[in-house]
């Protein structure tokens, strides 16, 4: 990969990783579910007027929107509101890789290879380290909510795979139309109009910048740039860069928010990242070795 394209990939994963800090800062003002409503509103509009709808059935766009919108980000925002630190959230949500494999086994009959079992064992060991070290900033409920978010992300991955080769930027923009109704209903029901109005009244320029960062930086730039890179390079070259997302997430949380990084947290990160790296890199390494 040429240096400029490598820097573009690095910029994407840096945006995706540091985004967890941006989320946490905005959640100090906005209710979590309504924050997600705003994110997908600005991901949809005005982009939908300029980006054509991908040629896939509406039902697939709807399924993806609900799974990613209400499932992944709705649950993630709720968890990060009070139940888990941004750094660990950026790490735990990457277990979507293993949930995607598991769903593919159940729904599509795919077979698990031996290296994938070992990768899963490493990741589960890392989650076990987190589970036995829960505290006020990392609760069992927060861990469960982020794992549920990862499961929803995995479901969205399978829906996207079933859609075939499509423009993912347009796919994300138009699926946002279906993320909004469940998020808005849940926000009005669980958070209430009074809390929403209070959050909007207290939102300053920094909060609105965080909302736009979610929509424009994290969603539109991230997916567009990532899709552009995948169209020009093998997935085996681009996808492993995603391993840096939790690295950026945990580092930014420590630097900006002062999130502590004790030995157990670093050990958990090492185990989970080792599992993710083994799952992503072993086929490429085995091919290089002629295995």
Buried (B, 14 or more C-beta within 10 A) or exposed (E): BEEEBBEBBEBBBBBBBBBBBBBBBBBEBBBBBBBBBBBBBBBBEEBBEEBEBBEBEEEBBBBBBBBBBBBBBBBBBBBBBEBBBBBBBBBBBBBBBBBBBBBBEEEEEEEEEEBBEBBBEBBBBBBEBBBEBBEEBBBEEBBBBBBBBBBBBBBBBBBBEBBEEBBBBBBBBBBBBBBBBBBBEBBBEEBEEEBBEBBBEEBEEEBBBBBBBBBBBBBBBBBBBBBBBBEEBEEEBBBBBBBBBBBBBBBBBBEBBEBEEEEEBEBBBBBBBBBBBBBBBBBBEEEEEEE
